Amino acid sequence: MSDLVPTECRPGIQADLPYVFNSWLKGYRSAQPEMRSEDFFALQHKRITALLRKSGHLRIMHPVGAPAVIAGWACLDLAPSVVHYVHVRGEYRRKHFALRLIHGRSVCTHMTPDGLVLKRQLGLRYMPHLLDGP
């Protein structure tokens, strides 16, 4: 399927972080329905901060010529097989952007209902225990 809007990827920058945090927290919240909201938001914010600091690899997909417009993003680990989280804006979904953002990855550490579809499509291994550290 071709993109309606041609896109390209770039590394994440500081200005991307508010959108990344907002979309990650909002998107992952529904996957943790049994947690109290105040616990979820405090602890997941701390986890995201640590992952971004540790992995240091935030990949942003944007329309060609508009690098400030985020079509999607992925937090990738330094380990070449691991993706922590991928998000694609609603208007860019079902265009294989997530597949392009996580190309070559075979393990994921976060799972949402949409992520489950991606997991099955790619045969990803869901391994949340990798977040526990060594």
C-alpha positions, 0 to 999 in steps of 0.5 A: 500500500502506498502512502497518501503522503510520502514520509521519512524518518528522523531521530527524535529530538527534545521538542518531540517529547511532549507528544511522545509522552502524551501519546504513550501514556494515553495509548497504554492506559487502556492496557492497564485497566486495573491500575489506579490512574494516579499510580499508572501515570506516575509509574509509567511516566517514570518508566518512559523517562528511563527507557528514553534515557537508556535506549536513546533511540526515538524514531520519528516518522513525518511527512517529507518536508515537514519534520515537525509533523509527527505521523508516528514514532517508535521507542527502540532499544539499543538491543537491535531486536527490541521495540518498547512502544510504537505509536501512529497518529489516527490519520496515518494508521493502516498504511504500514507506518508501524511496520516501517518504524519497527522494521527488523524488530522481533521483541516488544516490551509493551502491549496494547490491543492494537499492538496485539494485531501487530504482534500477530502480524509480525510474529513478535515475542512479547517480553515485558520482563525485559523491563525488569533489568539485569 
